[in-house]
Amino acid sequence: MEEKSMKKLVIDDLPGDTVEELLKYIYTDSSHNVELFSQTLLAASDRYKLPGLKHHCEKHLGEIMNPLNVSDILLLSENYSCKELKRSALTYCGENHSYIIKDSKWKTMEKENPQLFAEAVALVAPESCDKHAECLKKGGNRYEVEKSSKGSVGGRKKSYVRKL
């Protein structure tokens, strides 16, 4: 009598807790911990063609978008073909450009995906911002550049820096 060999699927490029959530979704068609693993589950749902889980992750990422994570969300949306999430992130950039600062995450995007970076910067730097190109060259916040380049107003420097 011949034994049937069992085939195994080895997933070694995802964290164990993400694989556990992925399997829960596959068996139950629901995921209660998307908020904890949304980025890695998005990658897994794209790879394993699970559109329901992918949509759930996209929805959660859209809900938690803020000035500090919008660059990460833009990269994720581009890497995993999430058109609606990308549109939401770009809209967020346009509506909240006053609070977005070019940090190391934006520099990563600029290197990894210059086209996406240019698309986002076009929304972050409205035409009224004539100092943004200079700001990008210096790697700083455009409000810092404006603050340092403006003259005194009534004996004091006028500050354009906005706090988060």
N, C-alpha and C positions, 0 to 999 in steps of 0.2 A: 504494500500500500504506500502510495506516494503522499508525502505531506505537502500541503499547500503552503507556499511561502507568503508571508505577510509583507506588504510593502509599507514603507514608512516615509512620511514626509518630514524632513528635518528643516526646521526654520531656525536658523542660527543668526540671522541678521536683524532680529527684532527682540526687544526685551521680553523676558518671560511673562511679565504682567500684561503686556500688550497682546501677546499670543493668547493668553488666557481670556482676555476680553474679546479677542477676535473669535475664538472658539465658542464662547458664550453667545455671541451674536449669530454665528453660523447655526447653532443648535436651537436657539430660542427666538431668533429674529428680533432681538432687542438688546440694547446695551445701556446699562444704568450708570456706567462710569465713563461716559464719553468725555466729560469735563476734565477728568484726570489724565486721559491718554489721547486727547483729540489730535495732536500732531502725528504721533506714531500710528494711531488707528487710521488716520487719513491716508498715510503712506501705504499701510497694509490693505486698506479697502480698495485703493487704486490698483495695487499689484494683483490682488486676488479677485478683482472684478466684483465687488460687493457694493452696488450703487446705493442701496438703502443706507448702509453704514456710512458711506462716503458723504451722502447728503446730510446725515445726522451730524457728522463731524464738521462739515462746512457751516451748517447752521449754528453750531456752538461757537466756532471760531469767529463768525460774524457778530455774535452777541457779546463776545468779550474783547472786541477790538478796542485798542487804545493807542495813544501816541507812542508808547514804548514797544508795542508788539506788532504794529501795522506793517513794518518792513518784513518781519518774519512771516506774517500771514500772506503778504504779497508773494514772497518767494515760494511758499507752500502752494499757493493757488496756481502759480505758473508751473511749478514742477509736477503737479498732479492734475493738471488740466481742469481746474475748478473755475470755470468761466464766471459763474455768478459770484463766487467769493472774491475773485479778482476785481470784478466790477464794484462790489461793495467796498473793498479796500481802497481802490482808486477814488471812489466817491468820498470815502472817509478822509483821504489825504486832501482832497480839494476843499472839503468843508472844515477841516481842522488844521489847516496848514500853519496857523499861528502857533500851534503847540508841538509841531513835529521838529525834532532836532536831528541833524545828521550825526549819528553816532556810529560805532563800529559795525552795527548791523546793516546800516545803510551803505557803509563802505564795502562790506561783504557783497551786498547786492550789486553795487557798482562794478565790482570785479567779476562776479559770477554771471551776471545778467545785465549788461549795460543797456540793452534795449528797454527792459522793464524799468530800470533805474531812471532812464530818460523820460519814460512815460509817466512815472510817478512824480518826478521833479517838475515836469510841465504843470502838474496840478498843485504841487506844494509851493512853487514859486510863481505867484500870479504876476501878470505883467506890471503891476504897480510896484513890485519889489525889484528895484534896479540894482540892489547890492548882492543879490543871490549868487551870481556867478563868482563874484569876489569871495563870498562866504564859502562856497564850495571849494575854491582853490585853497583857502586857508584851513578848511576842514572844521570850521566852527559854526556857530549858530548865527543866522543872519541878524538877529536882534543884537547880539554882542558887537557885530561889525557896525551896525547902525549906531549903536550907543557910543562906540569909540570914535566914529567919524562925525557925529553931530557936534555942533558948537554948543556953547553954554546957553541956557535959557534962563534968564533972570538970575545970573550968577551961579547957577548950578547946571550940571549936566542933566539932560532929560533922558530918562531910562525907557527903553522899549522892550526890555526883557520881561517876558511873562512867565510866571511860575505855574507849574502844573498843580 
